Amino acid sequence: GWYTLRIGELKAMLALAGGDLEQALVWTEWTMEFNSSVFSPERANYYRCLQTLLLLAQEEDRQPLQYLNAFVRMYGADAV
């Protein structure tokens, strides 16, 4: 919910919405580093998934969709 949203999370989501994947990754990693101790397991899993997807998106020779099944197995359908 909004009442538990951290500033890094907001900045990451705004960067994603704006299509700035590089900044989204920066703020996702910042969020994980500074807030992971207070995250629920589900929320921590979501940010691990997001970080991995953003890293994958930076690799020009890979198509993230080809990894969909692996991501669902690793992180769960809700996170993906």
Biopython code that builds the backbone (N, CA, C, O; Angstrom):
import numpy as np
from Bio.PDB.StructureBuilder import StructureBuilder

atoms = [
    (1, "GLY", "N", (0.795, -1.174, 0.000)),
    (1, "GLY", "CA", (0.000, 0.000, 0.000)),
    (1, "GLY", "C", (0.853, 1.259, 0.000)),
    (1, "GLY", "O", (2.073, 1.217, 0.161)),
    (2, "TRP", "N", (0.179, 2.359, -0.183)),
    (2, "TRP", "CA", (0.846, 3.656, -0.241)),
    (2, "TRP", "C", (1.500, 4.033, 1.081)),
    (2, "TRP", "O", (2.524, 4.717, 1.093)),
    (3, "TYR", "N", (0.921, 3.597, 2.189)),
    (3, "TYR", "CA", (1.466, 4.010, 3.482)),
    (3, "TYR", "C", (2.826, 3.395, 3.779)),
    (3, "TYR", "O", (3.528, 3.876, 4.668)),
    (4, "THR", "N", (3.217, 2.354, 3.066)),
    (4, "THR", "CA", (4.533, 1.744, 3.282)),
    (4, "THR", "C", (5.504, 2.033, 2.140)),
    (4, "THR", "O", (6.630, 1.535, 2.140)),
    (5, "LEU", "N", (5.075, 2.828, 1.175)),
    (5, "LEU", "CA", (5.917, 3.132, 0.018)),
    (5, "LEU", "C", (7.131, 3.958, 0.433)),
    (5, "LEU", "O", (6.998, 4.955, 1.142)),
    (6, "ARG", "N", (8.298, 3.543, -0.004)),
    (6, "ARG", "CA", (9.538, 4.256, 0.283)),
    (6, "ARG", "C", (9.882, 5.157, -0.909)),
    (6, "ARG", "O", (9.430, 4.913, -2.028)),
    (7, "ILE", "N", (10.678, 6.193, -0.662)),
    (7, "ILE", "CA", (11.015, 7.157, -1.719)),
    (7, "ILE", "C", (11.740, 6.485, -2.882)),
    (7, "ILE", "O", (11.494, 6.823, -4.040)),
    (8, "GLY", "N", (12.624, 5.545, -2.589)),
    (8, "GLY", "CA", (13.332, 4.833, -3.650)),
    (8, "GLY", "C", (12.390, 4.021, -4.520)),
    (8, "GLY", "O", (12.571, 3.928, -5.734)),
    (9, "GLU", "N", (11.373, 3.430, -3.881)),
    (9, "GLU", "CA", (10.373, 2.675, -4.640)),
    (9, "GLU", "C", (9.616, 3.603, -5.582)),
    (9, "GLU", "O", (9.405, 3.279, -6.751)),
    (10, "LEU", "N", (9.213, 4.752, -5.068)),
    (10, "LEU", "CA", (8.486, 5.718, -5.889)),
    (10, "LEU", "C", (9.331, 6.172, -7.074)),
    (10, "LEU", "O", (8.843, 6.242, -8.202)),
    (11, "LYS", "N", (10.594, 6.478, -6.816)),
    (11, "LYS", "CA", (11.474, 6.922, -7.902)),
    (11, "LYS", "C", (11.690, 5.807, -8.924)),
    (11, "LYS", "O", (11.741, 6.073, -10.125)),
    (12, "ALA", "N", (11.817, 4.569, -8.464)),
    (12, "ALA", "CA", (11.977, 3.441, -9.387)),
    (12, "ALA", "C", (10.737, 3.282, -10.259)),
    (12, "ALA", "O", (10.851, 3.080, -11.468)),
    (13, "MET", "N", (9.552, 3.371, -9.654)),
    (13, "MET", "CA", (8.312, 3.198, -10.408)),
    (13, "MET", "C", (8.089, 4.349, -11.389)),
    (13, "MET", "O", (7.601, 4.136, -12.499)),
    (14, "LEU", "N", (8.446, 5.562, -10.981)),
    (14, "LEU", "CA", (8.326, 6.702, -11.897)),
    (14, "LEU", "C", (9.281, 6.556, -13.078)),
    (14, "LEU", "O", (8.920, 6.865, -14.213)),
    (15, "ALA", "N", (10.496, 6.086, -12.812)),
    (15, "ALA", "CA", (11.456, 5.867, -13.900)),
    (15, "ALA", "C", (10.945, 4.789, -14.847)),
    (15, "ALA", "O", (11.069, 4.922, -16.065)),
    (16, "LEU", "N", (10.371, 3.724, -14.297)),
    (16, "LEU", "CA", (9.795, 2.675, -15.149)),
    (16, "LEU", "C", (8.669, 3.236, -16.007)),
    (16, "LEU", "O", (8.611, 2.989, -17.211)),
    (17, "ALA", "N", (7.780, 3.990, -15.380)),
    (17, "ALA", "CA", (6.650, 4.567, -16.116)),
    (17, "ALA", "C", (7.128, 5.499, -17.221)),
    (17, "ALA", "O", (6.491, 5.606, -18.269)),
    (18, "GLY", "N", (8.249, 6.173, -16.986)),
    (18, "GLY", "CA", (8.806, 7.082, -17.986)),
    (18, "GLY", "C", (9.707, 6.401, -19.000)),
    (18, "GLY", "O", (10.214, 7.049, -19.915)),
    (19, "GLY", "N", (9.911, 5.092, -18.844)),
    (19, "GLY", "CA", (10.731, 4.349, -19.796)),
    (19, "GLY", "C", (12.227, 4.471, -19.572)),
    (19, "GLY", "O", (13.012, 4.067, -20.431)),
    (20, "ASP", "N", (12.638, 5.019, -18.441)),
    (20, "ASP", "CA", (14.064, 5.177, -18.138)),
    (20, "ASP", "C", (14.531, 3.968, -17.332)),
    (20, "ASP", "O", (14.570, 4.003, -16.102)),
    (21, "LEU", "N", (14.884, 2.905, -18.040)),
    (21, "LEU", "CA", (15.239, 1.648, -17.387)),
    (21, "LEU", "C", (16.529, 1.750, -16.587)),
    (21, "LEU", "O", (16.689, 1.062, -15.579)),
    (22, "GLU", "N", (17.444, 2.597, -17.024)),
    (22, "GLU", "CA", (18.702, 2.763, -16.295)),
    (22, "GLU", "C", (18.451, 3.366, -14.910)),
    (22, "GLU", "O", (18.975, 2.876, -13.910)),
    (23, "GLN", "N", (17.654, 4.420, -14.860)),
    (23, "GLN", "CA", (17.330, 5.027, -13.563)),
    (23, "GLN", "C", (16.446, 4.102, -12.727)),
    (23, "GLN", "O", (16.570, 4.066, -11.503)),
    (24, "ALA", "N", (15.570, 3.368, -13.371)),
    (24, "ALA", "CA", (14.745, 2.401, -12.642)),
    (24, "ALA", "C", (15.626, 1.375, -11.946)),
    (24, "ALA", "O", (15.362, 0.997, -10.804)),
    (25, "LEU", "N", (16.671, 0.926, -12.627)),
    (25, "LEU", "CA", (17.601, -0.032, -12.026)),
    (25, "LEU", "C", (18.354, 0.603, -10.861)),
    (25, "LEU", "O", (18.510, -0.021, -9.812)),
    (26, "VAL", "N", (18.816, 1.828, -11.038)),
    (26, "VAL", "CA", (19.534, 2.528, -9.965)),
    (26, "VAL", "C", (18.662, 2.602, -8.715)),
    (26, "VAL", "O", (19.126, 2.290, -7.619)),
    (27, "TRP", "N", (17.404, 3.013, -8.870)),
    (27, "TRP", "CA", (16.526, 3.177, -7.715)),
    (27, "TRP", "C", (16.028, 1.846, -7.175)),
    (27, "TRP", "O", (15.748, 1.736, -5.981)),
    (28, "THR", "N", (15.912, 0.846, -8.016)),
    (28, "THR", "CA", (15.558, -0.490, -7.530)),
    (28, "THR", "C", (16.675, -1.032, -6.651)),
    (28, "THR", "O", (16.416, -1.568, -5.574)),
    (29, "GLU", "N", (17.910, -0.896, -7.105)),
    (29, "GLU", "CA", (19.043, -1.367, -6.310)),
    (29, "GLU", "C", (19.175, -0.561, -5.021)),
    (29, "GLU", "O", (19.482, -1.127, -3.972)),
    (30, "TRP", "N", (18.951, 0.735, -5.081)),
    (30, "TRP", "CA", (18.993, 1.579, -3.892)),
    (30, "TRP", "C", (17.934, 1.117, -2.893)),
    (30, "TRP", "O", (18.206, 0.986, -1.700)),
    (31, "THR", "N", (16.735, 0.875, -3.393)),
    (31, "THR", "CA", (15.637, 0.422, -2.544)),
    (31, "THR", "C", (15.975, -0.898, -1.874)),
    (31, "THR", "O", (15.735, -1.071, -0.679)),
    (32, "MET", "N", (16.526, -1.821, -2.632)),
    (32, "MET", "CA", (16.878, -3.124, -2.067)),
    (32, "MET", "C", (17.963, -2.987, -0.998)),
    (32, "MET", "O", (17.905, -3.647, 0.039)),
    (33, "GLU", "N", (18.933, -2.144, -1.251)),
    (33, "GLU", "CA", (20.038, -1.998, -0.307)),
    (33, "GLU", "C", (19.600, -1.347, 0.999)),
    (33, "GLU", "O", (20.016, -1.773, 2.077)),
    (34, "PHE", "N", (18.768, -0.325, 0.909)),
    (34, "PHE", "CA", (18.426, 0.436, 2.102)),
    (34, "PHE", "C", (17.132, 0.006, 2.781)),
    (34, "PHE", "O", (16.878, 0.416, 3.913)),
    (35, "ASN", "N", (16.312, -0.802, 2.130)),
    (35, "ASN", "CA", (15.016, -1.142, 2.710)),
    (35, "ASN", "C", (14.734, -2.633, 2.808)),
    (35, "ASN", "O", (13.697, -3.018, 3.348)),
    (36, "SER", "N", (15.608, -3.470, 2.314)),
    (36, "SER", "CA", (15.297, -4.902, 2.260)),
    (36, "SER", "C", (15.036, -5.504, 3.639)),
    (36, "SER", "O", (14.302, -6.486, 3.746)),
    (37, "SER", "N", (15.610, -4.946, 4.681)),
    (37, "SER", "CA", (15.410, -5.507, 6.018)),
    (37, "SER", "C", (13.990, -5.301, 6.534)),
    (37, "SER", "O", (13.562, -6.008, 7.447)),
    (38, "VAL", "N", (13.257, -4.356, 5.974)),
    (38, "VAL", "CA", (11.884, -4.107, 6.427)),
    (38, "VAL", "C", (10.838, -4.613, 5.435)),
    (38, "VAL", "O", (9.640, -4.500, 5.693)),
    (39, "PHE", "N", (11.269, -5.157, 4.327)),
    (39, "PHE", "CA", (10.333, -5.667, 3.328)),
    (39, "PHE", "C", (9.786, -7.025, 3.733)),
    (39, "PHE", "O", (10.477, -7.830, 4.358)),
    (40, "SER", "N", (8.544, -7.261, 3.370)),
    (40, "SER", "CA", (7.979, -8.605, 3.507)),
    (40, "SER", "C", (8.704, -9.503, 2.505)),
    (40, "SER", "O", (9.304, -9.004, 1.553)),
    (41, "PRO", "N", (8.655, -10.808, 2.707)),
    (41, "PRO", "CA", (9.296, -11.706, 1.734)),
    (41, "PRO", "C", (8.765, -11.505, 0.308)),
    (41, "PRO", "O", (9.524, -11.598, -0.657)),
    (42, "GLU", "N", (7.472, -11.234, 0.181)),
    (42, "GLU", "CA", (6.875, -11.031, -1.144)),
    (42, "GLU", "C", (7.426, -9.773, -1.807)),
    (42, "GLU", "O", (7.737, -9.770, -2.998)),
    (43, "ARG", "N", (7.541, -8.712, -1.024)),
    (43, "ARG", "CA", (8.041, -7.451, -1.581)),
    (43, "ARG", "C", (9.519, -7.570, -1.952)),
    (43, "ARG", "O", (9.941, -7.064, -2.992)),
    (44, "ALA", "N", (10.297, -8.229, -1.116)),
    (44, "ALA", "CA", (11.717, -8.441, -1.418)),
    (44, "ALA", "C", (11.863, -9.274, -2.685)),
    (44, "ALA", "O", (12.726, -8.993, -3.517)),
    (45, "ASN", "N", (11.026, -10.296, -2.837)),
    (45, "ASN", "CA", (11.045, -11.138, -4.034)),
    (45, "ASN", "C", (10.710, -10.306, -5.276)),
    (45, "ASN", "O", (11.339, -10.470, -6.322)),
    (46, "TYR", "N", (9.724, -9.417, -5.161)),
    (46, "TYR", "CA", (9.340, -8.548, -6.273)),
    (46, "TYR", "C", (10.531, -7.699, -6.730)),
    (46, "TYR", "O", (10.786, -7.580, -7.928)),
    (47, "TYR", "N", (11.251, -7.116, -5.781)),
    (47, "TYR", "CA", (12.376, -6.256, -6.152)),
    (47, "TYR", "C", (13.558, -7.043, -6.695)),
    (47, "TYR", "O", (14.288, -6.540, -7.550)),
    (48, "ARG", "N", (13.764, -8.270, -6.219)),
    (48, "ARG", "CA", (14.805, -9.125, -6.820)),
    (48, "ARG", "C", (14.441, -9.439, -8.267)),
    (48, "ARG", "O", (15.295, -9.405, -9.153)),
    (49, "CYS", "N", (13.171, -9.743, -8.497)),
    (49, "CYS", "CA", (12.693, -10.029, -9.855)),
    (49, "CYS", "C", (12.854, -8.798, -10.746)),
    (49, "CYS", "O", (13.355, -8.899, -11.865)),
    (50, "LEU", "N", (12.434, -7.655, -10.256)),
    (50, "LEU", "CA", (12.533, -6.415, -11.033)),
    (50, "LEU", "C", (13.982, -6.096, -11.373)),
    (50, "LEU", "O", (14.288, -5.722, -12.506)),
    (51, "GLN", "N", (14.867, -6.240, -10.407)),
    (51, "GLN", "CA", (16.283, -5.972, -10.653)),
    (51, "GLN", "C", (16.822, -6.887, -11.747)),
    (51, "GLN", "O", (17.523, -6.429, -12.649)),
    (52, "THR", "N", (16.503, -8.156, -11.675)),
    (52, "THR", "CA", (16.990, -9.108, -12.670)),
    (52, "THR", "C", (16.424, -8.789, -14.053)),
    (52, "THR", "O", (17.143, -8.868, -15.049)),
    (53, "LEU", "N", (15.150, -8.432, -14.118)),
    (53, "LEU", "CA", (14.544, -8.062, -15.403)),
    (53, "LEU", "C", (15.188, -6.806, -15.987)),
    (53, "LEU", "O", (15.429, -6.731, -17.192)),
    (54, "LEU", "N", (15.463, -5.831, -15.142)),
    (54, "LEU", "CA", (16.096, -4.600, -15.627)),
    (54, "LEU", "C", (17.519, -4.858, -16.109)),
    (54, "LEU", "O", (17.953, -4.284, -17.108)),
    (55, "LEU", "N", (18.237, -5.710, -15.408)),
    (55, "LEU", "CA", (19.583, -6.080, -15.868)),
    (55, "LEU", "C", (19.511, -6.814, -17.201)),
    (55, "LEU", "O", (20.322, -6.569, -18.094)),
    (56, "LEU", "N", (18.550, -7.705, -17.333)),
    (56, "LEU", "CA", (18.368, -8.459, -18.574)),
    (56, "LEU", "C", (18.001, -7.526, -19.730)),
    (56, "LEU", "O", (18.458, -7.722, -20.856)),
    (57, "ALA", "N", (17.192, -6.531, -19.455)),
    (57, "ALA", "CA", (16.771, -5.587, -20.496)),
    (57, "ALA", "C", (17.941, -4.769, -21.035)),
    (57, "ALA", "O", (17.877, -4.264, -22.156)),
    (58, "GLN", "N", (19.005, -4.635, -20.253)),
    (58, "GLN", "CA", (20.181, -3.883, -20.700)),
    (58, "GLN", "C", (21.035, -4.669, -21.683)),
    (58, "GLN", "O", (21.859, -4.089, -22.389)),
    (59, "GLU", "N", (20.849, -5.959, -21.735)),
    (59, "GLU", "CA", (21.645, -6.796, -22.632)),
    (59, "GLU", "C", (20.972, -6.836, -24.000)),
    (59, "GLU", "O", (19.900, -7.420, -24.158)),
    (60, "GLU", "N", (21.602, -6.221, -24.969)),
    (60, "GLU", "CA", (21.003, -6.068, -26.293)),
    (60, "GLU", "C", (20.786, -7.389, -27.020)),
    (60, "GLU", "O", (19.878, -7.496, -27.845)),
    (61, "ASP", "N", (21.597, -8.383, -26.730)),
    (61, "ASP", "CA", (21.499, -9.647, -27.457)),
    (61, "ASP", "C", (20.490, -10.617, -26.842)),
    (61, "ASP", "O", (20.382, -11.758, -27.293)),
    (62, "ARG", "N", (19.760, -10.187, -25.831)),
    (62, "ARG", "CA", (18.784, -11.072, -25.183)),
    (62, "ARG", "C", (17.389, -10.473, -25.263)),
    (62, "ARG", "O", (17.213, -9.254, -25.249)),
    (63, "GLN", "N", (16.415, -11.347, -25.347)),
    (63, "GLN", "CA", (15.016, -10.949, -25.363)),
    (63, "GLN", "C", (14.374, -11.406, -24.051)),
    (63, "GLN", "O", (14.249, -12.609, -23.824)),
    (64, "PRO", "N", (13.969, -10.487, -23.193)),
    (64, "PRO", "CA", (13.419, -10.873, -21.893)),
    (64, "PRO", "C", (12.256, -11.863, -21.965)),
    (64, "PRO", "O", (12.102, -12.696, -21.072)),
    (65, "LEU", "N", (11.441, -11.783, -23.010)),
    (65, "LEU", "CA", (10.297, -12.696, -23.114)),
    (65, "LEU", "C", (10.710, -14.160, -23.200)),
    (65, "LEU", "O", (9.964, -15.038, -22.766)),
    (66, "GLN", "N", (11.875, -14.431, -23.747)),
    (66, "GLN", "CA", (12.305, -15.820, -23.863)),
    (66, "GLN", "C", (12.616, -16.424, -22.494)),
    (66, "GLN", "O", (12.765, -17.641, -22.380)),
    (67, "TYR", "N", (12.715, -15.596, -21.460)),
    (67, "TYR", "CA", (13.012, -16.064, -20.106)),
    (67, "TYR", "C", (11.771, -16.100, -19.210)),
    (67, "TYR", "O", (11.885, -16.349, -18.010)),
    (68, "LEU", "N", (10.607, -15.857, -19.771)),
    (68, "LEU", "CA", (9.380, -15.759, -18.985)),
    (68, "LEU", "C", (9.149, -16.983, -18.107)),
    (68, "LEU", "O", (8.901, -16.842, -16.909)),
    (69, "ASN", "N", (9.225, -18.168, -18.675)),
    (69, "ASN", "CA", (8.966, -19.378, -17.886)),
    (69, "ASN", "C", (9.966, -19.535, -16.750)),
    (69, "ASN", "O", (9.593, -19.932, -15.646)),
    (70, "ALA", "N", (11.221, -19.231, -17.007)),
    (70, "ALA", "CA", (12.241, -19.326, -15.959)),
    (70, "ALA", "C", (11.960, -18.318, -14.846)),
    (70, "ALA", "O", (12.121, -18.632, -13.666)),
    (71, "PHE", "N", (11.545, -17.116, -15.215)),
    (71, "PHE", "CA", (11.243, -16.106, -14.207)),
    (71, "PHE", "C", (10.037, -16.505, -13.365)),
    (71, "PHE", "O", (10.029, -16.297, -12.152)),
    (72, "VAL", "N", (9.032, -17.069, -13.996)),
    (72, "VAL", "CA", (7.854, -17.515, -13.246)),
    (72, "VAL", "C", (8.244, -18.604, -12.257)),
    (72, "VAL", "O", (7.768, -18.607, -11.122)),
    (73, "ARG", "N", (9.099, -19.521, -12.671)),
    (73, "ARG", "CA", (9.550, -20.576, -11.753)),
    (73, "ARG", "C", (10.409, -20.012, -10.625)),
    (73, "ARG", "O", (10.300, -20.457, -9.483)),
    (74, "MET", "N", (11.258, -19.038, -10.936)),
    (74, "MET", "CA", (12.166, -18.486, -9.924)),
    (74, "MET", "C", (11.466, -17.537, -8.953)),
    (74, "MET", "O", (11.719, -17.582, -7.749)),
    (75, "TYR", "N", (10.590, -16.681, -9.470)),
    (75, "TYR", "CA", (10.022, -15.611, -8.654)),
    (75, "TYR", "C", (8.524, -15.739, -8.407)),
    (75, "TYR", "O", (7.985, -15.065, -7.529)),
    (76, "GLY", "N", (7.846, -16.590, -9.166)),
    (76, "GLY", "CA", (6.403, -16.734, -9.030)),
    (76, "GLY", "C", (5.662, -15.821, -9.986)),
    (76, "GLY", "O", (6.154, -14.755, -10.354)),
    (77, "ALA", "N", (4.479, -16.249, -10.384)),
    (77, "ALA", "CA", (3.688, -15.508, -11.368)),
    (77, "ALA", "C", (3.286, -14.125, -10.862)),
    (77, "ALA", "O", (3.227, -13.177, -11.645)),
    (78, "ASP", "N", (3.012, -13.996, -9.576)),
    (78, "ASP", "CA", (2.594, -12.694, -9.041)),
    (78, "ASP", "C", (3.692, -11.648, -9.166)),
    (78, "ASP", "O", (3.410, -10.488, -9.469)),
    (79, "ALA", "N", (4.929, -12.038, -8.939)),
    (79, "ALA", "CA", (6.045, -11.093, -9.027)),
    (79, "ALA", "C", (6.334, -10.720, -10.470)),
    (79, "ALA", "O", (6.653, -9.569, -10.767)),
    (80, "VAL", "N", (6.223, -11.692, -11.368)),
    (80, "VAL", "CA", (6.527, -11.451, -12.774)),
    (80, "VAL", "C", (5.396, -10.669, -13.394)),
    (80, "VAL", "O", (5.444, -10.353, -14.583)),
]
sb = StructureBuilder()
sb.init_structure("model")
sb.init_model(0)
sb.init_chain("A")
sb.init_seg("    ")
for serial, (resi, resn, name, xyz) in enumerate(atoms, 1):
    if name == "N":
        sb.init_residue(resn, " ", resi, " ")
    sb.init_atom(name, np.array(xyz, "f"), 0.0, 1.0, " ", f" {name:<3s}", serial, name[0])
structure = sb.get_structure()
